[in-house]
Amino acid sequence: MDKKMGKRGKTEIPAQTGERVSRNMKKYDQRFVEEMRGKLDVELLGAAVINESTPVLLREQAQALLPAARSVFVFAKEMYREVVALLGPSKEAGEAEKGELFGPHGDYLNSRLTKAVYDLSGYFRKEGFQTLPLPAAGTPVDQRYLKAVFSFKDAAREAGLGSTGRHGLLITPQFGPRVRLACLLTNAEVEPSPLKQADYCVNCDACIRVCPAKVLQPPKEGETYSMNKFACRTYRQTGLTCSVCLKACAEVLN
C-alpha cells in the first residue's frame, strides 16, 4: 500500500500540515492562549482584538506600527514581592540603596518577556502571519510628551489582564501592580480574553500619599489617574530607583 494512503485508500495529511491548515481557517481561541501561556514561561498572557470596537488611540497606535494588525497579545511576568519591598524614596549621598536590586531584577524579567514575545512571533510567522514584536524594554517613547508609540498598559487592560490604578500602572488580580509587560501585534485573528475591569483604588490613595515628588494627584471626574510625568522623570533622573507608588500599592493589595 502506498505510504501516503490510509487504510481506506484516502490520502493522509501529515498532522503538522493539517493543523496549520485548520488554524489558518479559524480564529485562535482561549484554549490556545492558555496553552501558550504555559509554554512561554510567563505568568499572564491575554489577547485583545484590533478593530472598530478597540479604543481609538490603541487602535491607531497598533495600525501605525502594523497596518494589518487584527490582534495583540500581552505578556506579563511577576516582579518578586521581596524585591519590591526594598524600594525607597531617597538615600544619603554615597549610600548603598537596597532598592537598586530592582534594576537587575527588571532586566531579567524583561529578557524573559522578550524571549516569550519572539517565540510566539516565530510560531505565527511559520503559520504565514505577519507579526511585530514589542519587547519589554526598548519600545520607542516620544520624549516631547513621554508617550510610548504603543501603550502596553492600555493593551493589557483590553486583553483582560487588569485595570489601571491611580498611579497610572496596571493592577492585576494575581499580582497587583507587580508585573512587567511586553506585547505582540499580529494579523492573526484571536479570540479576545475576558475583561477584568475591577476598581482597585476605591477609598485608597496610598500611592498619592507616598509619592516623594508629589507628581500624583487625585483624579478628576472622568479620569483614571492624574500624573505629572515630567516631574516624575526629573525626580528619577537624580539617580533614585523610587517606584514607591508601586510598592505602596502592592503592600495594600498583596
N, C-alpha and C positions, 0 to 999 in steps of 0.2 A: 504493500500500500504506500502511496505517496506520503512522505513525511508531513506535507503541508495539508493533507486531507484528514478529517476526523473519522470516527468510526462509521458515521452515516454518510461519508463521502462529501461533507461540507468543508470548505476551506476554513482553517483555524487562524484567527488573528492573534498574533503574539499578545500576551497580556498587557505589556507596556504600551504597545501601539493602540490597542483597543481602549485603554484607559485614557490615552491622550485624546483620541477622537471624541470619546464621550464627554470629557471635561471641557473641550472646546465648544461643545454643543449646548452646555448649560452653565448656569452660574455656580460658583463655588459657594458651598453652604457653610453654616456654622460648625458642622462636624469637621470640615476641612480646616477651619480656623483653629479649632481646639486641638486638632491633630498636629498642626504646625507649631502651636504654642509649646507642646511637649517636646517636639523635635528640635526646636531652635534655641533652647536654653534661655527662655525669657519667662518672667513671672506672669506677665499680662500681654495679651495680643487681641486687638479688636480691629474691626473693619467698618468703614463708612462708605457710602456711595457718593459719587460726584455727579450731581445732576441738578435740575432746576429746583429741587427741594433743599439742596445744600445751602447753608448761609452764604450770602452773596460774596463776602470778602474771601472766605475759604475757597469757594468755587473758582473765583477769579485767580487766586494765588496758585491753585492746583493747575488750572488750564494755562496759566502763563508759563509754567515750568514744563508741563506735559500736555499739549493741546488735546490729545486723545484720552486723557485720564477719565476713567469711569469709577475708580475705587481708590481708597487709600487704606493701607494697613498701618496701625500704630502699635509699636513695640514698647514695653516698659520693663525695667529691671528695678528691683528694690534697693534703695540705699539702706545700708545697715543702721539699725537703731543705735548701736553702740558708737558709730562714727558721728552720727548727727548729734548725739548727746554732748560731744566735745566742742561744738560750735560756741563762739563767744563774740560779743560786740566790739571788744577792744583789747589792747595789750600794752605793756610797757615797752619802751624803746629797747630793742635787742632781746626782748623776752621770747622764749620758745612758746609758740602758740600751738596748743594741742589740736585746735581746730584745723590746722594746716594738713592734717591727715585726710581731711575732706577732699583735697585736691587729687592726690593719687588714687583715692578710692573712686572718685568720679571718673578718673581716666580709665581705670579698669572696667567699670560698668559701661562707659562709652565704647570701649573696644569690643566688648561682648555684644552690645546692641548693634554696632555697625556690622559685625560679622553676621549676626542674625538677619539684618536687612539685606545684605548681599547674598546670603544663602537663599533666602526666599526669592530675591530678584532673579538669581540664576535659575531657580526652578521654573518661574514663569517665562523666562526668556527661552528656555528649552521647549516650552509648550507653544512658542510662537507669539507671545505677547510682548508689548512694549513695557518697559519699567524705568523708573527713575528713583534710585536710592537716595534718601536724605539721611545722612549719617547723624549720629548722636552729637557730634561736635564738628564744627566747620561749615555748617549751613550759613550762607551769606546773610548779613544784617545790614539794613540801611541805617548808617550811623547818623543821618540827619534826624531821624525820628525814632531810632532804636527799635525798629520793627524788622523781624526776620522776613525773608522772602516767602516763607511758609510757616504758619503757626502750628507747631506741634501740639500745643495746649488745646487750641480750638479743634484740631483734628481728633485729639484724644477724647474730647468731650463728645464729639459726634460719633466716635467709634465705641462709645459705651464704657470707657474706662473710668470716668468720674465726672466731677464738676469743678468749676473754677471758684477759688476762695477769695477772701478779701485781700490777700497778699498777691493775687494775680497768678498763683500757682495752681496746678491741677491737684485736686484732692481725690484720692481713690478710696473705695470702701475697704480694700485689703490693707493698704499701707499708709493711708492718709496722704500727706504731700511728699513722702519719702520715695520718690521714683525719678528715674531718668528716662527720657523718651527718644525715639527715633521713628522715622516714617518711610513708607514705600508707596510711591504712586504707580499705578498700572492701568492699562486699558482693559484688563480682565474684569468681568462682572462678578462681584462678590456680594453675597447676602450680608446686609448690614447687621452689626451686633446690636443687641437691645440697649437703649439709652439708660443711663443711671443718673438722673437729674436731681439728686438729693441736695438740700441746702445744709451744708455742714457748719455754716457760720451764724446760725440763729442764736441770738443772745451771746455772741462771742466776739471779742475784739482783741484777743491775745496778741495777734501779730502786730496790730496797730500800736498797742501799748508798749511793746518791747523794741520797736524799731529805733535804733540809736540815731539815725539821721532824720527821723520824722518825715519820711517820704510817703508813708501810708496815711490815708485819711478815711474817715467813714464814708462809704459810697453814697452818692445822692440817689434819689429815687430813679429807678430805671438802670442804674449802674450796678455792675457786679463788684467792681473794686475801683479805688481811686489811688493812683500812684504817680509820683514824680520820678520817672525813670532816669532822668538826667542826674538828679540829686543822688539817687541810689548808685548810679555808676561812679559818680565823683567820690562818694564815700568809699566804695570798694577799691577804687584806684589808689587809695592811700596805702594799700598793701594788706588790708584786712580780708579775711575769708568771709566774715559776717554770716549771712544766711540765717540769722537768729529768728527771723519770721517763720522760716521753715521749722526750726527747732521748737519754737513756741507752739505752733500748730500741731506738730507731731506729739508733743507732750500732752496736749489736751485730748487728742483723738486716740492715741495709742497707749 
